[in-house]
Amino acid sequence: MFRTLLISTVAVFGCASTALADPVQTNAGFYVQGSLGSGFDGKTTLSVRDVGSGHENLKSGLFASLAVGQSYANGIAIESELLNIDNNIKASNLDQIVGVETNPSVRTFGLMVNAHYAFVPIGPFVAHVGGGIGVGSSKYKILGASESKNEFMWQLIAGASYAVTTQASLDLSYRFVESPRFNETVDVGGTDYSVKLETETHVIAAGLRYKF
């Protein structure tokens, strides 16, 4: 069924042409970080080679992550992170074309290696920037069918943290996540088309970090 939907979409185109709570304070130490938030915006783009491309916006969805890492006295932190982003996809145009509710969604699960840099504290807050690369799986669901793809993914992170105690801190962060790309070849009327799905997500998350 998933393949049938891709074929239908190709035909339409053819006709229409971690964040860390206080991630890197100046004091070194091992830490764990849990974050919860929302993928509040973004888009899924469908590109068909030699035909065209289009995109649908994402609905707000759940974001969650768990990270473990090491911060250093120079303001740098390195961590490993498991993250999950789950969003429904707005598909009013596609629903009209197909004639039924397609209920598309995308879920990304990733294993990331992140690096963060903390600026000099400003009052009680510490600003930080960072980024990460890793491998992940994007699972697309539509019309009750699903298919997934494992590939490279990356993210950019920026935020600010506030120390609650000498060991615990709270963090508010923004991140831009580029999920793994999904590539598929479909046959429409005896012609093979190369189809690519890719999702970009804007995330706001709050986190709690505990340093040992």
Secondary structure, DSSP 4 states (H G I P E B T S, - for coil): -HHHHHHHHHHHHHHH----SSTT-SS-EEEEEEEEEEEEEEEEEEEETTTEEEEEEBPPEEEEEEEEEEE-TTSEEEEEEEEEEEEEB--HHHHHHHSS----EEEEEEEEEEEEEEPPPBTTEEEEEEEEEEEEEEEEEETTEEEEEEEEEEEEEEEEEEESSSSEEEEEEEEEEEPPPEEEEEEETTEEEEEEEEEEEEEEEEEEEEE-
